[in-house]
Amino acid sequence: MRDENLSRRKFLQGLAVAVPAGSVLVQSRVQAQDLPKLDPADPAAQALVYVEDAAKVDTSNPMAARFEAGQDCANCAQIQGEDGAEWRGCGIFPGKLVAAKGWCSVWAPKP
């Protein structure tokens, strides 16, 4: 027998799945070329030590102490979009494009 009453818990559980799924669908309609490039002077970029060229990472900054040569946005787990593109979306900076050869302190290897 099916319970026709929708409990608040079931409703909130459904909502918790539907809202993020809906945002993914909306975001997929936005073309990468329509997004602005992340400015290194942006407060969020500065807080995470983002640079457009990983060769220019200031390793004297404690936030960048774990940087190693070879790490860049193109091989980070947070990067989105087509491989090979010079500028791509990033899960850390939604709505902005990051340089594929850039780096920030949230860098994590792709699985």
N, C-alpha and C positions, 0 to 999 in steps of 0.2 A: 504494500500500500504506500502511496506517495503522500508525503506531508505537504499540504498546500500552503502552510504558513511559513513565511520566510523569517527566520530569526535574525536579530540584529547582528549576531556573530557571523552568520552565513553571509549576510548582506555586506558586512565590512570585509570579510575574506574575499568575496567576489570583487569588491571595489578595489582592494589592494592589488589584485591581479589586473583588473581592467584599466586602471588609470595609467600605470607604466606602459602597458601594451599599447594603449591609445597614443601615448606620447611618442613611442617608437614609430608608429605609422605616420604621425604628423611630421616628425623629423625626417623621415625617409623621403618625403616630398620636396624638401629643401635641397637644392643643388649645392654642391660644395662651392662652386664658383660664386654663389650668392652670399656666402658667409665672409665676414671680414677677417683679415689676418690678425692674430693676437699680437698686440703691441708689447714689447718687452717692458715698457714703462707702465703697463697696466698693473694696478695694485695686486691682483691675484697672481700675475706673472712674476712680479718682483718677490712676492712672498714665497713662491716656489722656485726661485732662482732660474726662471726660464731664460734661455738664450736661443737665438735663431741659428747659431752655429756651435755645435758641441765642442769644437776646437777652442772656443773662447770661454769655456767654463772656468770660473774663478775658484779653484780648489782650496784657496785659503778661507773661503766662506764655509763655516761648519755645516751648512745645509747642503753643500756640494762635496763634502769630504768623501763620500762613497762613490763619486764619479770615477769611472775607469774608461780608458781609451776604448773606442768601439761602441760605446753606448750612445744611442741617439733616438730621436722620436720614431724613426722608421722601424726600429727593432724593439719598440716598447709595447707592452701588452695593452696600453690605453689607446693606441693609434687606431683610427678608423679610416674607411675609404679604400680606394684602389691602391695596391702596391705600385710603387714607382712614381706616384704623384709627388711633386715638389712640396705642395702644401696640402695638408689633410686634416680632417676633424680629429678631435681628441676627447676622450671621456672625462678628462680632468677640467678642460676648458670648453664646456658646451657652448655651441653657437659661434665658435671661433675656429680658425684654421691655424695649425702650428706648422712650422717648417720641419720637413722630414729629417733634415740634418741638425735639428735643434735638440735641446735637452732640458729637463727640469728635474727637481729633486724627488719627484714621484716616480721616476723611471723604474720600470719593472720588466724583466725579460719576458718575451712572448713564451707561452707554454709550448 
